[in-house]
Amino acid sequence: MALRVAVATGNWSNPATWNGGVLPNPGDVVASNNFTVTIDQNINVDILTNAAQSIVGMVPNMTSNTLPSGIVDQSSFLVGFEGWKAFGSGEWRFNLDGWVSYEFTSPKAVNQYYFQGDSIKSAWNFEAWNGSNWIVLHSVTGASTGVYTSPLIGNSTSYIKYRLFFFHTTNNNRVDTVQFYEYLGTTAAVAGGGFLITGNNITVTCTTTYNENTYGTVTLLTVNSTGTVNINLNYVGNNRLKDVVLLSIINTGIVNYTGNFYAGGSPAPISITAACTFNFTGNIRQISDGTARGVISVTATNYTLNITGDVGFATGGQTGNCIFINGNGNINVTGSLIGSGTTNQSAIVINSIATLNVTGSCIGNGIGFGISTGTASYVKVTGSIISNGSAGVNSSNASAINLCTGPFICSNYGFFPYLVVRMHLIPTTSSYIEFRDETTNGAVSPGAVAPATRLVSPATLVSNLATSDVRFGIVYALGTLTGTLRMPVANQVTFGIPVDNTSGNAVLTAASVWDYLVSNITTADSIGMRLKNVATPQTTGEQLEAFLRLD
């Protein structure tokens, strides 16, 4: 990893644009240095920034002794507090004197270091390995500090391995957040400038995140292309971006953005001012820091905005809507729109005659909406509309067209899922409105969650069987119908004959047949009556005797 800064306005591919005449490499931090750099080739770097940069951390966030790169070693450690954690998200703990080292994959000229300690009262050395001995680059004695940043130590030699060696310590010492830096020297970057894409089929990949700018309103990456541009940038920040437009699209090309975006800003860090097609693949989240902001602002017309992922808020007191739509165009969201849980803010706000298609859920949380529009917009939602305290869809214009399939689900305490002046139902086999029944007694927060009661669209019942075709007592059709078909029990049906999900087990015996015939002997033309008239030896003899007497 190195820091590369622009020293002139020009093309990325021109060595004269960069300090030392060296093009940026994968893993580098690249600063525009108040110049405009035109990206005329595919690039893959660690960070693009227009913030002032003079040093850059060279050790990656370690997740083991050897991952993601390099090698960490230590003199000793307490169980569960290995040395590598000091270069990651944990702590290195040790007793008495101890050292922790990091070995790069290739020699580096480290000339500054930083660490946090548990108020270590000691002396320490910062040392480099020359292949046979440890060379002391910087020493501190009699220090007592929890956070320490060294001065520039003037090292210009590249070494493969460096270490911090602590002396005269006590038991259970803690060290974390260790970092080794490379200093750029007299060509340190200043704030401002930016990066420009004018060509087609350009791919920009940043493997880490954007480094925030705090020095004034600037634009980091401007896309002024009529072709296709691919942006791979996963920004998951902890707060808003300060006075930075991270990505500005000012021409009619196709921009494919891949990666999550967890932040916000004022102005919104993603700006669309041209009739482009912007394909965003990832999740969008507002991050709370109590300052009004947004993520995407659209002021163009005839644009297409396609979002594959969820749009919504992180927990906390967010202010500022996620996406502002201030121009006529088309928005398609494959994912959920999630309102803020603690403020009256929406995942998408439409202030124009736009068309919005959502295939995921629209969820109102707290007092924040999934969708909010006061214009004659066209909104189609083919997913669930859910209230968790606020409406999933809020549309106050009587000329707006809102097409929804449902289901529409009230919150536990009966808050309604939509506040809509004009709505049309697209009936499906899962369309219903779920209310909470009267057991809440109107209370906003009753002690017990009220049971749900559903009103079902007729379309939900289209493919259902008639009640006479459903076994008696079976509840179906989302709980709205009960079967009336009575089925005989198995012992009333001849053996082996199918009955419902079993088979008959009644056995017919000779005695049962005889009893049946006897009981029906007087019925005309019955088997019993016919058997009654069958000749027997007795009746035949009686007939012969009567015949002979007549002679």
C-alpha positions as a printed NumPy array, in Angstrom:
array([[   0.   ,    0.   ,    0.   ],
       [   1.228,    3.471,   -0.883],
       [  -0.116,    6.988,   -1.107],
       [  -0.279,    8.366,   -4.623],
       [  -1.271,   11.996,   -5.25 ],
       [  -1.892,   13.966,   -8.414],
       [   0.633,   16.706,   -9.19 ],
       [  -1.132,   18.016,  -12.32 ],
       [  -4.503,   17.937,  -14.068],
       [  -4.417,   15.135,  -16.635],
       [  -5.264,   11.556,  -17.528],
       [  -4.902,    8.739,  -15.027],
       [  -2.767,    6.779,  -17.507],
       [  -0.2  ,    9.581,  -17.824],
       [   2.708,    9.123,  -15.327],
       [   3.202,   12.895,  -15.341],
       [  -0.113,   13.244,  -13.49 ],
       [   1.316,   11.539,  -10.392],
       [   3.977,   12.235,   -7.83 ],
       [   7.225,   10.497,   -8.706],
       [   5.887,    9.761,  -12.196],
       [   4.433,    6.445,  -10.966],
       [   0.903,    5.295,  -11.781],
       [  -1.279,    4.171,   -8.832],
       [  -1.271,    0.448,   -8.152],
       [  -3.893,   -1.869,   -6.631],
       [  -4.071,   -1.258,   -2.887],
       [  -2.941,    2.392,   -3.107],
       [  -4.66 ,    5.381,   -1.542],
       [  -5.124,    7.92 ,   -4.339],
       [  -5.707,   11.632,   -3.659],
       [  -6.71 ,   14.165,   -6.312],
       [  -4.621,   16.893,   -4.582],
       [  -6.833,   19.75 ,   -5.839],
       [  -6.395,   18.633,   -9.468],
       [  -8.857,   17.022,  -11.892],
       [  -7.823,   13.522,  -12.906],
       [  -9.593,   11.959,  -15.884],
       [  -9.953,    8.204,  -15.423],
       [  -9.255,    6.88 ,  -18.918],
       [  -8.633,    3.221,  -18.013],
       [  -9.96 ,    0.563,  -15.669],
       [  -8.621,    1.144,  -12.149],
       [  -8.465,   -0.874,   -8.928],
       [  -7.22 ,    0.975,   -5.841],
       [  -7.838,    0.945,   -2.121],
       [  -9.286,    4.448,   -1.702],
       [ -10.105,    7.431,   -3.903],
       [ -10.16 ,   10.693,   -1.978],
       [ -10.023,   14.434,   -2.419],
       [  -9.225,   14.916,    1.27 ],
       [  -5.775,   16.136,    2.172],
       [  -3.407,   13.193,    2.635],
       [   0.183,   13.203,    3.819],
       [   0.501,    9.794,    5.465],
       [  -1.119,    6.468,    4.831],
       [  -1.563,    3.455,    7.082],
       [   0.315,    0.496,    5.642],
       [  -0.857,   -2.417,    7.822],
       [  -4.214,   -3.991,    6.859],
       [  -6.883,   -4.791,    9.425],
       [  -5.584,   -8.17 ,   10.584],
       [  -7.93 ,  -11.069,   11.319],
       [  -5.224,  -13.6  ,   12.262],
       [  -1.427,  -13.806,   12.433],
       [  -1.263,  -13.992,    8.621],
       [  -4.558,  -12.672,    7.224],
       [  -5.279,  -10.785,    5.117],
       [  -1.541,  -10.314,    4.442],
       [   1.789,  -10.074,    6.216],
       [   2.865,  -11.811,    9.444],
       [   2.308,  -10.729,   13.047],
       [   4.484,  -12.045,   15.882],
       [   4.821,  -11.217,   19.577],
       [   6.994,  -12.019,   22.593],
       [   4.085,  -13.302,   24.669],
       [   0.373,  -12.764,   25.173],
       [  -2.41 ,  -13.443,   27.62 ],
       [  -4.919,  -16.095,   26.54 ],
       [  -7.379,  -14.673,   24.008],
       [  -5.366,  -11.472,   23.425],
       [  -2.88 ,  -12.401,   20.708],
       [  -0.59 ,   -9.84 ,   19.102],
       [  -2.396,   -9.738,   15.751],
       [  -5.466,   -8.284,   17.467],
       [  -3.512,   -5.074,   18.135],
       [  -3.498,   -4.554,   14.337],
       [  -7.174,   -5.489,   14.035],
       [ -10.293,   -4.859,   16.095],
       [  -9.062,   -6.205,   19.439],
       [  -6.261,   -5.937,   21.985],
       [  -2.827,   -7.42 ,   22.58 ],
       [  -2.243,   -8.069,   26.308],
       [   1.028,   -9.127,   27.887],
       [   2.929,   -9.17 ,   31.191],
       [   6.187,   -7.306,   31.913],
       [   8.458,   -6.468,   28.958],
       [   7.099,   -7.402,   25.549],
       [   7.153,   -6.715,   21.838],
       [   4.803,   -7.066,   18.867],
       [   5.937,   -7.041,   15.226],
       [   4.514,   -6.917,   11.711],
       [   6.294,   -8.279,    8.633],
       [   5.262,   -6.841,    5.232],
       [   5.102,   -8.863,    2.039],
       [   7.728,   -6.527,    0.562],
       [  10.051,   -3.911,    2.143],
       [   8.464,   -0.598,    3.174],
       [   9.846,    2.719,    4.375],
       [   7.891,    3.323,    7.593],
       [   8.49 ,    6.738,    9.131],
       [   5.663,    7.19 ,   11.63 ],
       [   3.682,    4.945,   13.993],
       [   0.639,    5.058,   16.259],
       [  -0.845,    2.98 ,   19.053],
       [  -3.254,    3.126,   21.961],
       [  -2.269,    1.713,   25.325],
       [  -3.733,    1.248,   28.759],
       [  -1.881,    4.31 ,   30.18 ],
       [   1.428,    2.469,   29.787],
       [   4.061,    3.983,   32.067],
       [   7.185,    2.736,   30.392],
       [   9.773,    3.213,   27.735],
       [   9.574,    1.761,   24.281],
       [  11.496,    1.446,   21.038],
       [  10.252,    1.431,   17.471],
       [  12.616,   -0.92 ,   15.625],
       [  13.276,   -2.291,   12.123],
       [  14.764,   -5.67 ,   11.148],
       [  17.71 ,   -5.381,    8.738],
       [  17.976,   -9.105,    8.113],
       [  20.278,   -9.86 ,   11.037],
       [  19.593,   -7.289,   13.776],
       [  16.884,   -5.005,   15.125],
       [  17.702,   -1.363,   14.361],
       [  16.241,    1.253,   16.74 ],
       [  14.461,    3.939,   14.689],
       [  12.787,    5.821,   17.556],
       [  12.847,    5.664,   21.385],
       [  10.574,    7.012,   24.112],
       [  11.332,    7.024,   27.86 ],
       [   9.274,    8.005,   30.876],
       [   6.068,    8.274,   28.939],
       [   2.573,    7.881,   30.358],
       [  -0.047,    7.896,   27.674],
       [  -3.18 ,    6.15 ,   26.448],
       [  -2.84 ,    7.346,   22.846],
       [   0.468,    7.964,   21.105],
       [   1.354,    9.266,   17.646],
       [   5.045,    9.433,   16.95 ],
       [   6.706,   12.362,   15.241],
       [   8.119,   11.773,   11.781],
       [  11.171,    9.617,   12.385],
       [  13.004,   10.406,    9.178],
       [  13.404,    6.823,    7.983],
       [  14.013,    6.515,    4.238],
       [  15.15 ,    2.867,    4.229],
       [  12.703,    0.127,    3.284],
       [  12.626,   -2.746,    5.779],
       [  10.571,   -5.934,    5.641],
       [   9.679,   -6.034,    9.367],
       [   9.057,   -3.558,   12.189],
       [   8.199,   -3.893,   15.878],
       [   7.236,   -2.007,   19.033],
       [   9.245,   -3.082,   22.12 ],
       [   7.898,   -2.016,   25.544],
       [  10.183,   -1.92 ,   28.633],
       [   9.554,   -1.721,   32.381],
       [   5.87 ,   -2.539,   32.16 ],
       [   3.733,   -4.289,   34.755],
       [   1.2  ,   -7.115,   34.414],
       [  -1.787,   -7.188,   32.06 ],
       [  -0.64 ,   -4.409,   29.74 ],
       [  -2.987,   -3.532,   26.876],
       [  -2.045,   -2.249,   23.41 ],
       [  -4.404,   -1.813,   20.464],
       [  -4.975,    0.134,   17.235],
       [  -1.334,   -0.176,   16.17 ],
       [  -0.544,    1.324,   12.764],
       [   2.636,    1.961,   10.768],
       [   2.65 ,    4.855,    8.286],
       [   4.396,    5.986,    5.15 ],
       [   4.901,    9.739,    4.881],
       [   4.634,   11.432,    1.515],
       [   6.939,   14.29 ,    2.42 ],
       [   7.067,   17.614,    0.585],
       [   4.479,   16.57 ,   -2.029],
       [   1.719,   16.054,    0.55 ],
       [  -1.751,   16.368,   -0.877],
       [  -4.111,   19.276,   -0.287],
       [  -7.896,   19.126,   -0.173],
       [ -10.02 ,   19.444,   -3.3  ],
       [ -10.025,   18.377,   -6.909],
       [ -11.712,   15.237,   -8.13 ],
       [ -11.882,   12.383,  -10.595],
       [ -13.692,   12.527,  -13.936],
       [ -14.937,    9.759,  -16.256],
       [ -15.741,   10.776,  -19.83 ],
       [ -15.032,    7.55 ,  -21.713],
       [ -17.027,    4.368,  -22.228],
       [ -16.619,    0.92 ,  -20.671],
       [ -14.641,    2.186,  -17.696],
       [ -14.579,    0.201,  -14.429],
       [ -13.594,    1.838,  -11.145],
       [ -13.024,   -0.455,   -8.136],
       [ -12.185,    0.657,   -4.601],
       [ -11.367,   -2.22 ,   -2.276],
       [ -11.878,   -0.327,    0.983],
       [ -13.981,    2.814,    1.408],
       [ -14.007,    6.432,    0.526],
       [ -11.955,    8.665,    2.814],
       [ -14.18 ,   11.533,    3.971],
       [ -13.416,   15.131,    3.087],
       [ -13.904,   17.813,    5.742],
       [ -12.557,   20.836,    3.897],
       [ -15.472,   22.158,    1.852],
       [ -18.061,   21.183,   -0.715],
       [ -16.386,   19.055,   -3.371],
       [ -17.271,   16.288,   -5.81 ],
       [ -15.147,   13.171,   -5.72 ],
       [ -16.194,   11.221,   -8.834],
       [ -18.021,   12.787,  -11.79 ],
       [ -19.419,   10.63 ,  -14.593],
       [ -19.783,   12.595,  -17.821],
       [ -20.134,    9.637,  -20.176],
       [ -22.717,    8.527,  -22.719],
       [ -21.463,    4.941,  -22.504],
       [ -21.291,    2.355,  -19.731],
       [ -19.382,    2.959,  -16.51 ],
       [ -18.986,    0.448,  -13.671],
       [ -18.413,    1.651,  -10.12 ],
       [ -17.477,   -0.927,   -7.456],
       [ -17.464,    0.854,   -4.131],
       [ -18.639,   -0.524,   -0.799],
       [ -19.057,    2.448,    1.527],
       [ -20.184,    1.448,    5.029],
       [ -19.5  ,    4.53 ,    7.115],
       [ -20.346,    5.369,   10.714],
       [ -21.798,    8.823,   10.048],
       [ -22.66 ,   11.272,    7.322],
       [ -20.33 ,   12.402,    4.575],
       [ -19.416,   16.023,    5.175],
       [ -19.949,   18.399,    2.244],
       [ -19.049,   15.715,   -0.277],
       [ -20.807,   14.557,   -3.419],
       [ -19.309,   11.124,   -3.724],
       [ -20.723,   10.328,   -7.182],
       [ -22.206,   12.845,   -9.611],
       [ -23.794,   11.639,  -12.867],
       [ -24.105,   14.498,  -15.355],
       [ -24.569,   12.697,  -18.704],
       [ -26.898,   10.173,  -20.321],
       [ -24.828,    7.002,  -20.026],
       [ -25.382,    3.795,  -18.071],
       [ -23.785,    3.701,  -14.628],
       [ -23.645,    0.37 ,  -12.79 ],
       [ -22.913,    0.742,   -9.079],
       [ -22.133,   -2.386,   -7.042],
       [ -21.741,   -2.279,   -3.266],
       [ -23.605,   -1.229,   -0.131],
       [ -23.885,    2.418,    0.825],
       [ -24.324,    3.148,    4.544],
       [ -24.055,    6.879,    5.135],
       [ -25.807,   10.055,    4.099],
       [ -24.949,   13.696,    3.695],
       [ -25.947,   17.218,    2.882],
       [ -25.742,   17.477,   -0.059],
       [ -26.648,   13.859,   -0.821],
       [ -23.472,   11.941,   -1.669],
       [ -24.971,   10.493,   -4.882],
       [ -26.354,   13.085,   -7.312],
       [ -28.168,   12.426,  -10.616],
       [ -28.685,   15.491,  -12.8  ],
       [ -28.917,   13.882,  -16.267],
       [ -31.233,   11.48 ,  -18.089],
       [ -29.077,    8.465,  -17.36 ],
       [ -29.723,    4.859,  -16.366],
       [ -28.367,    4.265,  -12.883],
       [ -28.298,    0.628,  -11.757],
       [ -27.565,    0.329,   -8.031],
       [ -26.937,   -3.196,   -6.677],
       [ -26.629,   -3.221,   -2.905],
       [ -28.383,   -1.956,    0.209],
       [ -28.82 ,    1.713,    1.083],
       [ -28.92 ,    2.794,    4.736],
       [ -29.037,    6.12 ,    6.485],
       [ -26.601,    6.32 ,    9.397],
       [ -27.571,    8.317,   12.453],
       [ -25.585,   11.321,   13.566],
       [ -28.419,   13.754,   14.144],
       [ -27.791,   15.811,   10.994],
       [ -30.201,   16.196,    8.075],
       [ -29.014,   14.338,    5.002],
       [ -29.879,   11.989,    2.166],
       [ -28.175,    9.303,    0.13 ],
       [ -29.419,    9.805,   -3.468],
       [ -30.772,   13.031,   -4.951],
       [ -32.389,   12.978,   -8.408],
       [ -33.117,   16.288,  -10.142],
       [ -32.977,   15.046,  -13.746],
       [ -35.901,   14.093,  -16.004],
       [ -36.355,   11.006,  -18.215],
       [ -33.921,    9.036,  -16.066],
       [ -34.179,    5.384,  -14.971],
       [ -33.146,    4.446,  -11.447],
       [ -32.961,    0.696,  -10.768],
       [ -32.209,   -0.441,   -7.215],
       [ -31.63 ,   -4.108,   -6.407],
       [ -31.542,   -4.171,   -2.634],
       [ -33.199,   -2.579,    0.389],
       [ -33.508,    1.141,    1.046],
       [ -33.983,    2.312,    4.608],
       [ -32.574,    3.369,    7.933],
       [ -30.238,    2.05 ,   10.559],
       [ -31.382,    2.222,   14.162],
       [ -31.286,    5.536,   15.933],
       [ -32.583,    9.071,   15.396],
       [ -32.128,    9.518,   11.672],
       [ -33.054,   12.807,   10.069],
       [ -33.22 ,   13.22 ,    6.329],
       [ -34.867,   10.981,    3.771],
       [ -32.866,    8.293,    1.977],
       [ -33.779,    9.086,   -1.641],
       [ -35.146,   12.406,   -2.936],
       [ -36.916,   12.325,   -6.305],
       [ -37.301,   15.837,   -7.728],
       [ -37.603,   15.02 ,  -11.435],
       [ -39.917,   13.053,  -13.693],
       [ -38.601,    9.583,  -14.474],
       [ -38.794,    5.902,  -13.634],
       [ -37.704,    4.191,  -10.418],
       [ -37.681,    0.419,   -9.948],
       [ -36.883,   -1.139,   -6.594],
       [ -36.348,   -4.874,   -6.107],
       [ -36.192,   -4.935,   -2.356],
       [ -37.868,   -3.323,    0.638],
       [ -38.411,    0.355,    1.478],
       [ -38.032,    0.884,    5.223],
       [ -39.044,    4.087,    7.013],
       [ -37.156,    5.582,    9.933],
       [ -37.999,    4.215,   13.358],
       [ -37.682,    7.449,   15.337],
       [ -38.163,   10.385,   12.967],
       [ -40.656,   11.381,   10.308],
       [ -38.435,   10.316,    7.407],
       [ -39.012,    8.11 ,    4.384],
       [ -37.001,    5.647,    2.36 ],
       [ -38.18 ,    7.397,   -0.839],
       [ -39.733,   10.861,   -1.148],
       [ -41.281,   11.774,   -4.515],
       [ -41.724,   15.473,   -5.285],
       [ -42.373,   15.065,   -9.014],
       [ -44.524,   13.166,  -11.532],
       [ -42.431,   10.029,  -11.294],
       [ -43.246,    6.356,  -11.787],
       [ -42.209,    4.013,   -8.988],
       [ -42.401,    0.201,   -9.102],
       [ -41.596,   -1.739,   -5.936],
       [ -41.536,   -5.546,   -5.793],
       [ -40.543,   -5.776,   -2.15 ],
       [ -42.237,   -4.638,    1.039],
       [ -42.993,   -1.051,    2.05 ],
       [ -42.586,   -0.743,    5.812],
       [ -43.47 ,    2.195,    8.015],
       [ -41.482,    2.277,   11.27 ],
       [ -42.126,    4.627,   14.173],
       [ -43.322,    7.74 ,   12.36 ],
       [ -41.311,    7.204,    9.171],
       [ -42.822,    6.071,    5.842],
       [ -41.552,    3.585,    3.292],
       [ -42.872,    5.814,    0.454],
       [ -44.031,    9.414,    0.779],
       [ -45.449,   11.448,   -2.086],
       [ -47.677,   14.501,   -2.393],
       [ -47.642,   14.677,   -6.189],
       [ -49.632,   13.062,   -9.004],
       [ -47.12 ,   10.244,   -9.198],
       [ -47.679,    6.652,  -10.261],
       [ -46.771,    4.09 ,   -7.612],
       [ -47.106,    0.336,   -7.96 ],
       [ -46.251,   -1.938,   -5.039],
       [ -46.45 ,   -5.696,   -5.571],
       [ -45.181,   -6.615,   -2.121],
       [ -46.511,   -6.322,    1.4  ],
       [ -47.391,   -2.935,    2.881],
       [ -46.713,   -3.066,    6.588],
       [ -47.166,   -0.656,    9.479],
       [ -44.908,   -0.878,   12.494],
       [ -46.278,    2.381,   13.856],
       [ -46.41 ,    4.38 ,   10.629],
       [ -47.808,    3.821,    7.149],
       [ -45.784,    1.891,    4.606],
       [ -47.194,    4.154,    1.858],
       [ -48.199,    7.808,    2.307],
       [ -49.808,    9.454,   -0.753],
       [ -51.794,   12.645,   -0.254],
       [ -52.521,   13.744,   -3.832],
       [ -55.987,   12.91 ,   -5.235],
       [ -54.543,   12.702,   -8.766],
       [ -51.915,   10.147,   -7.816],
       [ -52.37 ,    6.536,   -8.894],
       [ -51.388,    3.93 ,   -6.326],
       [ -51.625,    0.289,   -7.39 ],
       [ -51.109,   -2.302,   -4.668],
       [ -51.509,   -6.05 ,   -4.288],
       [ -51.133,   -6.373,   -0.541],
       [ -51.174,   -8.014,    1.846],
       [ -51.77 ,   -4.929,    3.997],
       [ -50.74 ,   -5.579,    7.577],
       [ -51.538,   -3.406,   10.585],
       [ -49.079,   -3.225,   13.416],
       [ -49.654,   -4.985,   16.709],
       [ -51.618,   -2.015,   18.014],
       [ -53.72 ,   -1.297,   14.929],
       [ -51.701,    1.389,   13.121],
       [ -52.905,    1.345,    9.518],
       [ -50.447,    0.338,    6.755],
       [ -51.337,    3.046,    4.202],
       [ -52.428,    6.678,    4.17 ],
       [ -53.614,    7.   ,    0.586],
       [ -56.227,    9.272,   -1.007],
       [ -56.552,    7.172,   -4.151],
       [ -55.672,    3.488,   -4.319],
       [ -56.489,    0.594,   -6.635],
       [ -56.198,   -3.059,   -5.679],
       [ -54.496,   -5.545,   -7.978],
       [ -56.211,   -8.7  ,   -6.678],
       [ -53.983,  -11.712,   -6.164],
       [ -54.341,  -14.995,   -4.332],
       [ -52.594,  -13.403,   -1.342],
       [ -54.461,  -10.076,   -1.164],
       [ -55.885,   -9.274,    2.243],
       [ -56.028,   -6.6  ,    4.914],
       [ -55.012,   -7.673,    8.372],
       [ -56.565,   -5.684,   11.193],
       [ -56.157,   -6.023,   14.927],
       [ -59.436,   -6.83 ,   16.611],
       [ -61.304,   -4.873,   19.29 ],
       [ -59.446,   -6.401,   22.26 ],
       [ -57.074,   -3.405,   22.22 ],
       [ -60.033,   -1.198,   23.33 ],
       [ -58.474,    1.645,   21.39 ],
       [ -55.321,    1.696,   23.473],
       [ -52.16 ,    2.82 ,   21.682],
       [ -50.07 ,    0.332,   23.627],
       [ -52.324,   -2.303,   25.192],
       [ -50.862,   -4.789,   27.599],
       [ -51.37 ,   -7.707,   25.258],
       [ -50.911,   -7.871,   21.501],
       [ -54.311,   -7.9  ,   19.822],
       [ -55.178,  -10.936,   17.671],
       [ -55.249,  -10.447,   13.912],
       [ -58.435,  -10.453,   11.82 ],
       [ -58.234,  -10.575,    8.033],
       [ -60.48 ,   -9.216,    5.283],
       [ -59.8  ,  -11.24 ,    2.171],
       [ -60.007,  -10.162,   -1.459],
       [ -62.407,  -12.233,   -3.62 ],
       [ -59.418,  -13.047,   -5.817],
       [ -57.968,  -14.919,   -2.887],
       [ -60.928,  -17.313,   -3.023],
       [ -61.015,  -17.909,   -6.793],
       [ -59.087,  -21.159,   -6.72 ],
       [ -60.586,  -22.427,   -3.47 ],
       [ -62.924,  -25.419,   -3.292],
       [ -66.608,  -25.086,   -2.492],
       [ -67.381,  -25.751,    1.148],
       [ -69.304,  -28.905,    0.121],
       [ -66.061,  -30.298,   -1.302],
       [ -64.075,  -29.732,    1.881],
       [ -64.305,  -32.077,    4.837],
       [ -66.646,  -30.978,    7.589],
       [ -65.04 ,  -28.637,   10.123],
       [ -61.86 ,  -27.868,    8.124],
       [ -61.075,  -24.088,    8.099],
       [ -59.496,  -22.754,    4.887],
       [ -59.368,  -19.705,    2.554],
       [ -57.222,  -17.737,    4.991],
       [ -59.637,  -18.646,    7.757],
       [ -62.794,  -17.317,    6.08 ],
       [ -64.473,  -20.626,    5.039],
       [ -65.244,  -23.929,    6.755],
       [ -65.9  ,  -27.213,    4.954],
       [ -69.319,  -28.947,    5.122],
       [ -68.623,  -32.314,    3.47 ],
       [ -69.295,  -35.125,    5.933],
       [ -67.248,  -38.276,    5.404],
       [ -68.293,  -41.703,    6.835],
       [ -65.997,  -43.303,    9.317],
       [ -63.841,  -46.204,    8.195],
       [ -65.827,  -48.918,   10.052],
       [ -68.927,  -48.011,    8.065],
       [ -67.264,  -48.618,    4.71 ],
       [ -66.523,  -51.987,    3.077],
       [ -63.003,  -53.236,    3.691],
       [ -60.394,  -51.716,    1.348],
       [ -62.595,  -48.975,   -0.137],
       [ -60.825,  -45.523,    0.047],
       [ -62.331,  -43.136,    2.578],
       [ -60.741,  -39.658,    2.79 ],
       [ -57.082,  -40.297,    3.705],
       [ -57.683,  -43.875,    4.898],
       [ -59.771,  -46.914,    3.721],
       [ -62.849,  -48.751,    4.899],
       [ -62.469,  -51.642,    7.35 ],
       [ -66.073,  -52.994,    7.584],
       [ -66.138,  -56.819,    6.888],
       [ -69.356,  -58.424,    5.384],
       [ -70.074,  -61.91 ,    6.917],
       [ -72.633,  -64.636,    5.935],
       [ -74.576,  -63.922,    9.112],
       [ -74.82 ,  -60.234,    8.316],
       [ -76.03 ,  -61.024,    4.782],
       [ -78.648,  -63.479,    6.125],
       [ -79.891,  -60.98 ,    8.696],
       [ -80.23 ,  -58.364,    5.966],
       [ -82.21 ,  -60.738,    3.722],
       [ -84.535,  -61.753,    6.533],
       [ -85.182,  -58.137,    7.406],
       [ -86.2  ,  -57.42 ,    3.795],
       [ -88.153,  -60.683,    3.04 ],
       [ -91.503,  -58.983,    2.466],
       [ -90.158,  -56.401,    0.031],
       [ -91.563,  -57.019,   -3.475],
       [ -89.129,  -58.468,   -6.   ],
       [ -86.329,  -58.415,   -3.451],
       [ -83.782,  -61.182,   -3.179],
       [ -85.418,  -62.161,    0.076],
       [ -88.831,  -62.51 ,   -1.566],
       [ -87.406,  -64.585,   -4.403],
       [ -85.569,  -66.876,   -2.024],
       [ -88.861,  -67.305,   -0.153],
       [ -90.41 ,  -68.842,   -3.285],
       [ -87.545,  -71.194,   -4.095],
       [ -88.638,  -74.887,   -4.095],
       [ -87.348,  -77.178,   -1.4  ],
       [ -87.706,  -81.004,   -0.972],
       [ -90.514,  -80.362,    1.462],
       [ -92.463,  -78.027,   -0.775],
       [ -91.861,  -80.253,   -3.795],
       [ -93.131,  -83.304,   -1.873],
       [ -96.179,  -81.412,   -0.723],
       [ -96.915,  -80.398,   -4.301],
       [ -96.62 ,  -84.028,   -5.542],
       [ -98.826,  -85.318,   -2.747],
       [-101.508,  -82.773,   -3.588],
       [-101.313,  -83.665,   -7.25 ],
       [-101.736,  -87.406,   -6.575],
       [-104.724,  -86.846,   -4.334],
       [-106.431,  -84.962,   -7.117],
       [-106.171,  -87.976,   -9.36 ]])
